[in-house]
Each structure stands twice: as structure tokens, then as C-alpha cells.
């Protein structure tokens, strides 16, 4: 049989219309920030967060005061999570080594991994203040050795969120701001009278934050395009509907436009999961958002084989992919486009989001086809270098270089090579001619 959609999300044309509205709002807002600086940022903070402090940057005393509001148990949990994330990030960093190799006698090539010099880390707030995002961006940048890390999160109930401030500070942020939305990422990237601009923006956010990062890309670097959370469950009859429904709704509650998809080769599991979702929604405290996401962005795809399930999953390239089948390692071996894999029924996306140690800032909207998620390597730039250490090598490479420059018509390029042939090889090579 062909792939069958037992449930399908709203048409792509409607989604594109929503995206166009977001683009227009973001473009105008960024223009205001670029033109008016702090005044625009303050106006936006008042408009969207009703927050008008003397300064948006938190002083050390304000950081200390916020951290004192965090319970002992919450602080212990934050420390535990940061230890797991730091351990994995340090292992990743250790895998990235500088190299130097003598490719020919007297010709030395190498590369160095150099940290980005300043990074702005955005931590989402809103309905669900995402404490874990501070670990994922700030702490990982710190492990990479970034010398200036600034971080920003919106106010919650009119004040900095204590646990987010604690996570930012403990993660290694050098400057902490209480700003949200477009005004936060715009100010960090463009700079204002009070905020020095950064070289790179990282961190997830809502559709407006994601679009702001997209529009700012080029002026600054970004980690990736991290739009609304996506979750996919790939399952067969080895698991039950309750587990599948729980894993789908557990991520759909992120927002009104968080896609959730079940791919299965079992019609019974598909039908049972849809029924189980309705049962759970009746009792889920976050029903308002989860139900809207499932209604407008939920898909149930019935396939006739594991190969077909794999093909559909790779084509959709979702952010979180929960695999619960009798061949999980086969999916690990063959999946090519995704944000992160969560293998087996004992594993779940929520642990990846909060504590297990991998990074939860992951590609969405099919970006997993060309990039992985945020990791320590995103904060490092691999720069090459070269040096020629002998006269013989300078003359020999120069002869090849000269001829290849003339092949392309670059006479001035060729002379850069020829002058070395003359000086170091004792050859009288005329200006603008290829070395013979």
C-alpha cells in the first residue's frame, strides 16, 4: 500500500501565510531597534512584557538576590543537569583537535579551532520559562572557551526568573539581561547604546525569535534555525498507544504550532494512539496549547514497511525523533535527516530537553537535512594556516602555483609565485609568465 495519512496537519499554504505575517513584523521591529537603539528596546519591553527597569542588565546584587529565591532542591537539580551537559560538551570538545601536517618537505599545513569571540544566548520565557536552555547555550559556550558570553531571558511576572538567572550565572554568563523576544535578539545582534553587539546568536525561541535570527544571519552568525518544537514518534507493535500518545503530547504542549507526528506500520497502534491522545487531553493541564498543536499540526502516517517508515521520517526531517521499534539500532544506522534521536521506550525527549546531557537546541523545519543541533563545535571556528619552511619548497610550489594562476588568467597572482621562484630557487622567471 502507499503511505496513508490517517490524520493530517493544516495545509502548507496556511502555514506559509502565518510565516509571512511573522516576517513582516520582525522586519519592522529590527529596523526600529537599529535606528533607535535603547529607546526602541525599552518601548518593546513595555509593550510586550510590561517591564521597565532602570537597567535591563542585571547587577551582581540582582543576580545574587534572584538566586536566593531558588529552592535548595531546585539548585541541586540545576547543578546535576549542568554536570551532565558539561561532561558531554567537554568530551565533544576533546574530540576536536588542532592539527599540523607536513604535506611535502618544507610545506606545513594546519588548522586551529578558535572560539567565537562573543556570543548572545537567548533563553525563552513566556508561558514556559525554559531554564534548561540556559545550560544548553551558556554552559556549552563556556566549555568552548568563548571569552564574552551574554545571555537574555524575558521577565516572568514582572521580574527576572530566579531559576533562569541561576542557570545563566552558574553556566558562565558574563552579562545577564532581562529582555525577551525580538528586542532581546535584536539588541544583542545589532547593539544599542548600552549593549555591545555580539558575533553570534544562539538559542531557541518562538516564531518571532526564530525569524529575527534568520533576518540577522549574515550580520551575525547563528546556531541554526530553531522554530517551533517538532516531535516524531516512529513506533511498531512492540509499544502501546499510551506511550506513543504521551510522547507526542509531551512536546505538543510547547506551543500552538508545535508539530507532532506518529509514523507506524500498525493500523491498530495508529487508531489506538489517536484515541489515547483524546483521553489524555481531557485531563492534561496544558490542554489549551497541546490540543491546538495536535489539531492543526498533528500527523499520523501509516506505512507498510520499515523502509517506508524510514523514508517518510528522513523526508520530514523532524527535530526530535523518538524510535520505539524492534529495530531501533537499524534506524540509528540509517536515519540521515533529523535533530536528535531518542532510541527505545526507556528513552524520552523530555530527558534530552532537560538533563541527560545532549543539547536540546536542534534544527527544525527540515534544517536537519543540512545541519545538526547546537553543540560545543558550533562555538568554534576552524581556521587553516600554512607556512613554507625551505627555499626548495618555496620554488617548487611557486612553479606549480604560477602555472595554475596563468591557466585562469591571473597575472598578478602568478607574479606572487614567480617572485618566490626567483628569490628562493635562483630561477629568472619574468613578470607575468608562468614558471616553466
N, C-alpha and C positions, 0 to 999 in steps of 0.2 A: 504494500500500500504506500501511497505518498504521505508526506508529512501532513498531519492533521492538527489544526488548531481547535482545541475544544473550548478555549477562551482566548480572546484577542484584545490587546490594548487599543486605545483610541487611534484613529488614523494618523499617519505621519504628517499629513497636511495641517492638522490641528496643532500638533506638536511644533511644527515649523512656525506657525503663526504666533504661538506663545513665545518662541525663541526670538522672533523679530521684535516683539514688544520689549523684551528684556534688553536687546541690543541697543535700541533707541534710548531707553532710559539711562543705560550705562554710559553711552557716548556723551550725552549731555552733562551727566554728573562729573565725569572725568574732566571734561572741558572746564567746568566751573572750578574744580579743585586746582587745575593747572593755572587758571587765571587769578583766582582769589586766595589760594593757599589756606591758611588757618581759618580765615573768616568763613570760607565755604565748608570746611570740615566741621566747624562749630555749628553752623546752621543745619547741616545734615544730621549731626548728633542730636540736636534739639528736636528736629522734625521726626526722626525715626526712633530715637531712644529716649527722648525727653531727658537728656543728660547734658548738663552744662557746668562742668567743674572748672576750678581755677586753672588747672592744667590737666591735659589728657595723659601725660607721662606720670607714672606712679613714683613717688619718692620712696626711699628706703623705709621710712617710717610707715608709709601707707602699705607697702608690701608686708612689713612685719605685722601691722595691725590686721591685715586680711588673713595672713597665715594663722594668726592666733585664733581665728574663728573656725578653723578646720579641726574637726574632732581628732582625737588621738588615733582612733581606728582608721579613719579616712587617710590620715597622714601615713600610717603604716601600709595601707593598701597602695597608695601612690608610690611610696618607696619601693614596694615589691614589684609593681608594674614597671617602674623605671629601671630597676635592676635587670629585669628580663629583656627589656628593649635595649638597654645599654650593652648587655652581654652579646646579643646577636649583632648589633651595629658594630661593636668592636671586632667581632670575628669577620664581618664583612670588610671592614677597613683593613684588617690584616691581610686579606686576600688580594688587595690592590697594591702592588709593589712598584716602586720606581725601577726602571731598567736602564742599562747601558751596555752596548754590544759593539765590538769592533767588527764591522761587516766586511771590510777589506783592510789589508795592512795600512795603518795610518788614518783610517776613516772610522770615526767613533760616532755612533748614533745613540740617542736615548730619549726617555721621557720621564717627566716628573708629574706627580699628582699634587696639584696645588689647590688649597681650599678657596672657594669663592670668598671674597673679602668682606662682604656684608650681605646679610640675609634678613628679610622680613617674614616672620612666621604668623600666619593668621589662624586664630582658633575660633571656630564658630560658637555662637551663643544661642540666642533666641529661645525657642521652646525647650530645646535640649542642649544645655551648655556642655560642650564636649571636652571635658578635662583631658581625656586621652590624647586629643590632637596636639596638646602641648608637648607630651612626651615624644610623639612621632616626629614633630618638626624641630622643636628647640633642642631636645636632647640629641637627636641624630646629627644636627648641625654642629653641636658641641663636640661630639665624638669625631666628626670630620675635621675639627680644628678651625672652624670659621671664627675669625677674630672679632667680628661685630655681629651679634645676633639680637635683633629687636623683635618683639612679639606684641600682638594686639588681639584683644577679645572685647566684644561688646559688653556694656553693663547689663547686669541682671537685677531687676527690682531697684534700679536707680543707683547701683554701686558695682564696683569690681567684684567678680565672682571669686570668693575666697579660695576655693579648691583649684580653680584655673590659675589664679595668681601663684599659688603654692607650686603647682606643677611647672609653670613657666620659670619661676625662680630656681627651683631645685634642678630643673633641666639645664640651666646655664644661660638664661637670657640676660643680656647686658642692659637692655632697656625694655620696660614693660609699659604698654599704653592701654587705656580703657577706651577703645574705639571699635565700632563694628561696621560691617557691610562694605559698600563701595568706598565710603570715606576712609576706612582703615587701609585697604589695599592701595587705594589711590594716593593717599598721603605717604605711605611707605615707599611707593614706587616713584612718585613724582617729586616728593619732598615739599615741605612748606617752610615757613619762617622758623618753626620750632622742631621740625623733624628732618633730619638729614636723609636724603634718599638712599635706598639700598640698591645692590646689584642684582638681587634675585628675590622673587616672591614664592613662598610655598604655603601649603595648607589647603584643606578642603573648605567648602562653603556652599551657600545656596546658589541658585541660578544666577543671581546678580553678581556675586563674588566671582563665580567661575567665568562669567562673561567679562568682568573687569580685568581679570588676569589675562584672558585671551586678547583683549584690546591693548593691554600694556606690554604684551610679549614683543620683544624686539627692543623696546626701550629698556626693559629689564628681562632677565631670564625668569623662567617659571619652572616648577617641578613637572607639572603635567596639567591637562585639562580635567579637573575633578569636579564634575557636575553632580546632580542628584545621585544618591546611593542606588546601586543596582545589585540585585541578588538573584542568583540562578541556582536551582536545585536539580541535579541530574540524579535520578533515582530509578531503581527497578524494584521488583517484588521482595527483595531482601529487607526492605524497611517498610514502615507503616505510615499511614496518612497523617497521624498526629505529629510525627517527627517532621515530615515534609511541610505541613501547614505551619508549624511553629517556626521553622527556619525561614519560611517565606515572609510571614507576618512580622517576625522579629526584626527584619530590615525595612519592610514596607512602612513601619511606623516612623521612619526618619522624616518623611515629609509627604506632601500631597502628590508629588510627582516622582516617587521612587519606584522604578520598575522592579517587578518580581516575576520570575518565570520558572515554571516546572517543565522539565524535559524528561519524559519517561517512555518506556516501551510497554507499559502496563496500563490498559484502559481502566481496569479496576482501581489501581492506585490513583490515577488521574481523577476519576469521579469521586473517590473517597476523600481525596485531598481537598477538592473544591467544597465538598460538604463539610469537612472538618474546619476549613477556613471560616465558613459561615458560623459554625458553632463557637469557635474561639472569638470571633469578632463580637459576638453578643456579650462576652464577659471581659474583653480586653479594655483596660483603662485608656489606652491610646487609640481607641477605635476610630475616632474622628479622622485622624491622618491615615492610619493603616487601611481603613475601608476605602477612602478616596483613592489611595495609591493602587489598591488591588482592583478597584472598579475601572480606573482609567488607564492604568499602566501594567496590569497583570496579564500574563500569557500562560496558557497550558498547552504544551506541544506534545502530541502523541506520535512516536516514531515506531518503525517496525524492526529496528536492529540497533545494536550498539554503535555500529559505524555511522548510521544515520543520526543518532543522538550526538555523536562526536562532531559530525559535520555541521549540524544546526548550532551546537554550542560554540564552535570556532567561528562561525559566521556572525553570531550575535555578539561575541566578544564581551561578555559582561564583566563587571568589576569583581564581584565575589562569586565564586563557583563552588558550591557545596556538592561533593560527589559521594553518593551513598549507593554503591552497587556491588556486585560480586566480582568486579574487576577494576577497583579503584586505581591500582598501580598502572593499569593499561591506559586509563585516562591521563594520569600523570605523565606517562611516556609520550602520549600522542596529542594532548592539548597544546595548541600553539598560540592562541589569542585569548587572553583573559587578564584580570588584575591579579588575583591570588586564588590559589586552590585550597580547599578545605576538605581533606580526604578522610572518609569513613564516618560512621554515625557517632563516634565518640568526639569528633572534632566539630567545632561550630564557629560561625563567623563572629559572633559576639566576643569570644575569647580572643580572636585575632584583632578585633577592634580595640580591645581594652588592655590585654595583659600578657598574652602568650609570648610576645617578643618580636614578631614580624611587624612591619609598618602598615598602618591602615589607610594611608593616603594612596589611593590606587586609581588607575585610569578608568574612565567611564566613556560612554558614547562611542564605543568601538575603538578608543585610543589604544586599547590593549593589543591591537594589531601591530603597533609600531613602537610602543614603549611599555616598560614595566612600571612599577609603583615607585614612590619615594623611598630612597634608601641612602645610606651614607655616601655612596658613589655619586649621587645627584649633586652633592655639595662640593665635589672635587672636579677640577678641570685638568685633563691630561694634556700637558704641553710637551711637544717634542723639542729636541735640540740636536745640534750636530757640530762636530769640530774635526778639522783635518790637521793631523799632527806631524806629518812628514812632507818634505819637498816632493818626493816621488809621488805620493798620493795626490798632492795638490795639482801636479802636472797631468797625471793620468786622468783623474776625474774631470779636470778642466778641459781636456781634449774631447772627451765624450760630451760634456756639457755644452761646449761651443758648437759642435756639430748639431746637437739636438735643438739648440736655440735657433740656429740658422735654418733648420728644417721648418721652423714655424715663422721665420722672418723677423725674429727679434735680434736686431744687430747690436743694440746696446747690451742686451742680456749676454750675447756671445762675447762681447769685449770684457765683461766681468770675468768670464772664464779665461779668455786669451791672456789677460794681464798676469794671471797666476801662472799660466804655462810659460810666459816669457821670464817671469821673475824666478820661478822655482824649478823650471825644467830646462832653462837655458835655450829654449826654442824661440826663434824670432817669428812670432805669429803677428800678422798685420791686423790692424784695427778693422773690425767688421768682416773678417773672413774666418771661416771655420778652421779650427786646428786640424791638420791632416794626421 
